[in-house]
């Protein structure tokens, strides 16, 4: 297991007892390097959405827990936020909650000369994701999907 996955899993384990009593769920945790800096990001959500107070409360408690366990030797920047309106759908639980919603899919290799598709998420399995585009169902191999996220509808 990579250090990234290990750090994300350990952080999620620390985060769970912090958010559960608050009625908040963990949407995702990621440990990434951007430029010369490492970031540990925790995305949280709850029905009706999280606010700045929720993010601050969770951030302070998580920071204390991370300081106690001290399992990340590198310097990093901790961020706690909402996954946002146009949230990426990375995990099966994200896809399951979004069935019936409009999504945008970007693929690595063009399909019918297109690399972006927008449609209603109909379903998914281990190898593919299916959406309805202009009344027709289209399936995309997961390995060919660069990004899938909810569309922003204003």
VEXMIKOL-218899 format. One line per field, with one value per residue: residue number from 1; residue in one letter; y, x, z of N, C-alpha, C in turn. Coordinates in Angstrom, 3 decimals. Last residue first. Layout:
seq: (NUM  ...)
type: (a  ...)
ny: (Y  ...)
nx: (X  ...)
nz: (Z  ...)
cay: (Y  ...)
cax: (X  ...)
caz: (Z  ...)
cy: (Y  ...)
cx: (X  ...)
cz: (Z  ...)
END
This chain:
seq: (154  153  152  151  150  149  148  147  146  145  144  143  142  141  140  139  138  137  136  135  134  133  132  131  130  129  128  127  126  125  124  123  122  121  120  119  118  117  116  115  114  113  112  111  110  109  108  107  106  105  104  103  102  101  100  99  98  97  96  95  94  93  92  91  90  89  88  87  86  85  84  83  82  81  80  79  78  77  76  75  74  73  72  71  70  69  68  67  66  65  64  63  62  61  60  59  58  57  56  55  54  53  52  51  50  49  48  47  46  45  44  43  42  41  40  39  38  37  36  35  34  33  32  31  30  29  28  27  26  25  24  23  22  21  20  19  18  17  16  15  14  13  12  11  10  9  8  7  6  5  4  3  2  1)
type: (x  x  x  x  x  x  x  x  x  x  x  x  x  x  x  x  x  x  x  x  x  x  x  x  x  x  x  x  x  x  x  x  x  x  x  x  x  x  x  x  x  x  x  x  x  x  x  x  x  x  x  x  x  x  x  x  x  x  x  x  x  x  x  x  x  x  x  x  x  x  x  x  x  x  x  x  x  x  x  x  x  x  x  x  x  x  x  x  x  x  x  x  x  x  x  x  x  x  x  x  x  x  x  x  x  x  x  x  x  x  x  x  x  x  x  x  x  x  x  x  x  x  x  x  x  x  x  x  x  x  x  x  x  x  x  x  x  x  x  x  x  x  x  x  x  x  x  x  x  x  x  x  x  x)
ny: (26.334  23.457  21.607  18.044  15.916  14.081  12.228  11.907  9.991  6.798  4.382  2.642  2.420  2.813  3.903  3.810  5.513  5.680  8.586  11.132  12.641  10.187  8.620  6.522  4.178  2.875  -0.222  -2.213  -2.536  -0.277  1.959  4.250  6.786  10.171  12.053  13.929  14.900  14.415  14.860  14.125  12.787  10.949  8.637  9.377  9.940  9.054  9.940  11.872  13.197  13.702  15.117  14.424  14.754  11.932  9.261  8.631  9.499  7.532  5.952  7.562  7.492  4.784  4.402  7.510  9.947  12.467  15.838  18.406  21.012  21.962  20.562  19.161  21.478  20.952  21.395  20.915  21.237  20.806  19.336  17.793  14.229  12.151  11.311  10.562  11.757  11.621  14.343  15.700  14.574  15.650  18.397  18.390  17.581  19.804  21.833  20.803  20.740  23.511  24.489  23.214  24.253  26.971  27.006  24.116  21.538  20.461  19.085  16.465  16.960  16.411  17.040  16.192  16.947  16.801  17.663  18.418  19.522  21.601  22.226  21.206  19.183  15.998  14.807  12.901  13.094  11.811  12.432  12.670  11.749  13.521  14.666  14.633  14.793  12.244  11.917  13.389  12.006  9.356  9.847  10.734  8.559  7.231  9.094  8.871  6.274  6.593  8.498  7.145  4.950  6.252  7.366  5.196  2.234  -1.176)
nx: (-27.308  -25.865  -23.054  -22.943  -20.735  -18.234  -15.487  -12.589  -11.600  -12.357  -11.400  -12.031  -14.782  -16.289  -19.590  -22.626  -25.604  -28.945  -30.534  -31.486  -29.101  -27.727  -27.539  -24.758  -22.885  -19.674  -17.876  -16.878  -18.606  -21.234  -24.025  -26.555  -27.334  -27.049  -27.760  -25.009  -22.410  -19.018  -16.034  -14.763  -15.627  -15.460  -16.508  -14.460  -10.985  -9.624  -10.414  -13.437  -15.654  -19.015  -21.271  -24.685  -27.701  -29.038  -29.573  -27.247  -25.737  -25.228  -23.550  -21.252  -20.341  -19.822  -17.717  -15.881  -15.816  -17.099  -16.603  -19.090  -20.104  -20.425  -18.205  -17.283  -16.160  -13.063  -9.964  -6.515  -3.218  -0.179  2.824  5.999  6.197  5.263  2.383  1.572  0.598  -1.319  -1.528  -1.935  -4.385  -6.004  -5.803  -6.961  -9.571  -10.463  -10.231  -11.912  -14.443  -14.827  -14.608  -16.786  -18.936  -18.613  -19.176  -21.300  -22.570  -25.881  -28.213  -26.608  -23.053  -19.514  -16.021  -12.820  -9.620  -6.348  -3.185  -0.599  2.746  4.481  5.584  2.942  1.230  0.457  -2.148  -4.493  -7.963  -11.105  -14.655  -16.851  -18.001  -20.810  -22.245  -23.325  -21.573  -20.694  -18.984  -16.582  -14.863  -14.730  -13.530  -10.870  -9.240  -9.837  -8.857  -6.142  -5.647  -6.207  -4.260  -1.890  -2.145  -2.139  0.477  2.161  0.556  0.845)
nz: (-12.875  -12.188  -12.701  -12.482  -10.699  -12.580  -13.498  -15.467  -17.193  -18.104  -18.907  -16.880  -17.126  -20.242  -20.510  -22.298  -22.800  -23.926  -25.175  -24.624  -24.451  -22.555  -19.550  -18.564  -16.755  -16.386  -15.650  -13.942  -11.751  -12.681  -12.692  -13.991  -14.858  -14.761  -17.600  -19.075  -21.149  -22.048  -23.885  -26.147  -29.372  -31.429  -30.275  -27.703  -27.029  -23.877  -21.316  -20.748  -18.451  -17.764  -15.573  -14.669  -12.949  -11.116  -11.066  -8.540  -6.413  -4.606  -6.240  -6.486  -3.856  -3.515  -5.320  -5.730  -7.058  -8.450  -7.526  -7.358  -7.691  -5.049  -2.491  -0.357  2.164  3.992  5.393  5.037  6.077  4.538  5.888  6.183  6.771  8.411  9.837  12.353  14.864  16.888  17.734  15.324  14.581  16.600  16.007  13.447  14.072  15.520  13.548  11.491  12.690  13.075  10.420  9.181  10.663  10.020  7.290  6.659  4.484  3.433  3.556  5.205  4.844  4.453  3.764  2.895  3.727  2.568  2.890  0.659  0.251  -2.134  -4.524  -6.471  -4.451  -3.473  -1.277  0.088  0.862  1.554  1.357  3.055  6.082  7.471  10.503  12.982  15.026  15.597  13.173  13.230  14.991  14.258  11.549  11.631  11.943  9.551  7.717  8.303  7.437  4.674  3.916  4.520  2.731  0.256  0.372  0.569  -0.815  0.000)
cay: (27.621  23.918  22.794  19.293  16.501  14.973  12.262  12.643  10.859  8.018  5.455  2.892  3.216  1.990  4.256  3.261  5.342  5.233  7.300  10.032  12.898  11.395  8.862  7.746  4.419  3.840  0.826  -1.834  -2.537  -1.541  1.678  3.124  5.697  8.942  11.564  13.176  15.298  14.015  15.276  13.768  13.662  12.242  9.327  8.414  10.349  8.849  10.080  10.626  13.501  12.713  15.381  14.369  15.063  13.299  10.152  8.054  10.441  8.666  5.434  7.245  8.773  5.405  3.811  6.212  9.063  11.204  14.655  17.432  20.212  21.624  21.542  18.703  20.783  21.722  20.733  21.635  20.584  21.797  19.365  18.966  15.415  12.816  11.886  9.503  12.151  10.391  13.265  16.037  14.332  14.190  17.886  18.856  16.708  18.489  21.942  21.083  19.486  22.575  24.935  22.998  22.813  26.550  27.336  25.546  22.003  21.012  20.536  16.911  16.568  16.788  16.608  16.741  16.183  17.404  16.641  18.807  18.410  21.410  21.717  22.005  20.198  16.971  15.092  13.392  12.929  12.287  11.934  12.482  11.942  12.336  14.954  14.381  16.069  12.886  11.152  13.867  13.458  9.687  9.249  11.671  9.606  6.567  8.797  10.140  6.606  5.658  8.775  8.405  4.737  5.481  8.204  6.074  3.457  0.000)
cax: (-27.701  -27.070  -23.555  -22.923  -22.064  -18.677  -16.945  -13.307  -10.641  -12.931  -11.291  -10.601  -14.228  -15.395  -18.185  -21.767  -24.210  -28.005  -29.894  -32.443  -30.083  -27.361  -28.448  -25.543  -23.886  -20.647  -18.438  -16.115  -17.168  -20.763  -22.595  -26.050  -28.317  -26.399  -28.258  -26.250  -23.273  -20.419  -16.892  -14.088  -15.905  -14.792  -17.249  -15.505  -12.268  -9.599  -9.028  -12.721  -14.545  -17.947  -20.369  -23.244  -26.972  -28.522  -30.682  -28.062  -25.967  -26.033  -24.844  -22.064  -20.674  -20.859  -19.022  -16.138  -14.660  -17.679  -16.145  -18.206  -19.667  -21.590  -18.661  -16.853  -17.253  -14.054  -11.249  -7.700  -4.503  -1.215  1.665  5.167  6.402  6.531  2.836  2.017  1.835  -0.870  -1.350  -0.766  -3.204  -5.840  -5.359  -5.586  -8.716  -10.423  -9.514  -10.498  -13.800  -14.920  -13.679  -15.417  -18.692  -18.481  -17.825  -20.995  -21.810  -24.547  -28.316  -27.832  -24.214  -20.833  -17.108  -14.072  -10.779  -7.670  -4.081  -1.900  1.811  3.724  6.506  4.161  0.995  1.542  -1.578  -3.164  -6.885  -9.857  -13.396  -17.058  -16.751  -20.194  -21.477  -24.222  -22.030  -21.610  -20.218  -17.725  -15.030  -15.339  -14.858  -11.951  -9.237  -10.119  -10.291  -6.839  -5.455  -6.991  -5.689  -2.206  -2.024  -3.318  -0.705  2.048  1.363  0.000)
caz: (-12.302  -12.878  -12.013  -13.258  -10.848  -11.509  -13.495  -14.434  -16.504  -17.532  -19.884  -17.111  -16.030  -19.429  -20.613  -21.252  -23.227  -22.905  -25.457  -24.706  -25.505  -23.292  -20.663  -18.480  -17.798  -15.878  -16.502  -15.123  -11.536  -12.138  -12.766  -13.225  -14.802  -14.305  -16.320  -19.087  -20.045  -22.197  -22.772  -24.899  -28.230  -31.612  -31.339  -28.064  -27.622  -25.328  -21.766  -21.023  -19.350  -17.866  -16.689  -14.470  -14.175  -11.209  -11.398  -9.612  -7.507  -4.139  -5.788  -7.663  -4.484  -2.670  -5.612  -5.103  -7.099  -7.987  -8.250  -6.725  -8.836  -5.869  -3.476  -1.683  1.482  3.242  5.606  4.571  6.326  4.815  4.995  6.464  5.944  8.738  8.563  11.441  14.185  16.231  18.710  16.135  13.744  16.480  17.313  13.630  13.262  16.162  14.829  11.249  12.281  14.191  11.463  8.685  10.613  11.425  7.737  6.660  5.641  3.238  3.566  4.529  5.639  3.952  4.629  2.376  4.178  2.435  3.414  1.213  0.444  -0.889  -3.504  -6.449  -5.478  -3.579  -2.596  0.416  -0.110  2.140  0.808  1.620  5.357  6.883  9.299  11.858  14.488  16.549  13.420  12.456  15.112  15.557  11.772  11.329  12.978  10.829  7.731  8.551  8.857  5.503  3.724  5.200  4.175  0.675  0.160  1.738  -0.909  0.000)
cy: (28.168  25.198  23.335  20.417  17.783  15.431  13.110  12.429  11.540  8.778  6.789  4.024  3.566  2.879  3.335  3.608  4.824  5.026  6.944  8.660  11.701  11.545  10.207  7.792  5.697  4.170  1.733  -0.670  -1.979  -1.446  0.259  2.947  4.536  7.870  10.244  12.731  14.516  14.466  14.925  14.173  13.171  13.242  10.773  9.150  9.159  9.226  10.024  10.922  12.216  13.226  14.324  14.742  15.123  13.494  11.610  8.941  9.863  9.598  6.567  6.806  8.553  6.764  4.447  5.709  7.646  10.136  13.418  16.272  19.127  20.727  21.052  19.623  20.259  20.826  21.585  20.781  21.484  21.046  20.456  18.973  16.574  14.109  12.676  10.005  11.068  10.587  12.017  14.930  14.649  13.839  16.382  18.337  17.104  17.532  20.577  21.135  19.695  21.280  23.956  23.377  22.533  25.052  26.908  25.765  23.498  21.449  21.239  18.426  17.020  16.366  17.112  16.161  16.906  16.438  17.297  17.567  18.965  20.150  21.406  21.408  21.170  17.894  16.067  13.564  13.558  12.075  12.495  11.886  11.676  12.723  13.653  14.679  15.898  14.199  11.811  13.168  13.895  11.186  9.566  11.130  10.522  7.574  8.122  9.915  7.909  5.972  7.877  8.732  5.993  5.257  7.497  6.974  4.309  1.246)
cx: (-28.912  -27.552  -24.713  -23.464  -21.942  -20.098  -17.360  -14.800  -11.307  -11.865  -11.821  -10.385  -12.765  -14.766  -17.376  -20.319  -23.427  -26.629  -28.920  -31.841  -31.013  -28.349  -28.085  -26.501  -24.643  -21.577  -19.407  -16.641  -16.382  -19.244  -22.352  -24.559  -27.839  -27.461  -27.580  -26.632  -24.568  -21.180  -18.338  -14.903  -15.155  -15.063  -16.775  -16.396  -13.187  -10.952  -8.936  -11.302  -13.743  -16.923  -19.281  -22.511  -25.477  -27.809  -30.265  -29.295  -26.764  -26.442  -25.768  -23.468  -21.586  -21.272  -20.124  -17.528  -14.960  -16.597  -16.758  -17.847  -18.705  -21.222  -19.829  -17.328  -16.711  -15.183  -12.300  -8.929  -5.625  -2.530  0.707  4.023  5.540  6.781  4.118  2.470  2.400  0.419  -0.762  -0.471  -1.921  -4.608  -5.097  -5.012  -7.251  -9.511  -9.378  -9.697  -12.303  -14.183  -13.659  -14.384  -17.243  -18.204  -17.588  -19.589  -21.564  -23.880  -26.973  -27.980  -25.450  -21.884  -18.438  -15.204  -12.021  -8.742  -5.455  -2.622  0.542  2.867  5.798  5.111  2.154  1.219  -0.414  -2.452  -5.605  -8.797  -12.240  -15.806  -17.048  -18.896  -20.883  -23.573  -23.020  -22.202  -21.162  -19.039  -16.328  -15.516  -15.454  -13.332  -10.451  -10.127  -10.687  -8.343  -6.182  -6.859  -6.544  -3.693  -2.408  -3.305  -1.949  0.827  1.192  0.896)
cz: (-12.992  -12.225  -12.815  -12.377  -11.662  -11.773  -12.306  -14.607  -15.311  -16.750  -19.334  -18.119  -16.281  -18.360  -19.712  -21.550  -22.049  -23.522  -24.338  -24.987  -25.725  -24.433  -21.276  -19.666  -17.509  -17.038  -15.744  -15.929  -12.733  -12.028  -12.274  -13.417  -13.951  -14.103  -15.982  -17.687  -20.176  -20.961  -23.069  -23.670  -26.995  -30.483  -31.492  -29.053  -27.928  -25.910  -23.289  -21.515  -19.500  -18.863  -16.634  -15.751  -13.854  -12.546  -11.526  -9.806  -8.669  -5.270  -5.352  -7.248  -5.683  -3.228  -4.773  -5.462  -6.637  -8.112  -7.616  -7.637  -8.391  -7.044  -4.307  -2.798  0.156  2.752  4.903  4.846  5.831  4.958  5.435  5.446  6.445  7.948  8.841  10.072  13.256  15.436  18.049  17.152  14.503  15.651  17.240  14.948  13.420  15.399  15.503  12.550  12.089  13.871  12.633  9.739  10.212  11.484  9.182  7.218  5.518  4.524  3.405  4.665  4.879  4.964  4.074  3.203  3.660  2.906  3.434  1.708  1.080  -0.919  -2.184  -5.434  -5.410  -4.738  -2.481  -0.915  0.405  1.078  1.620  0.990  3.891  6.187  8.787  10.515  13.337  16.040  14.420  12.794  14.438  15.796  13.148  11.710  12.853  11.982  9.043  8.617  9.212  6.990  4.611  5.084  4.944  2.186  0.672  1.609  0.346  0.000)
END
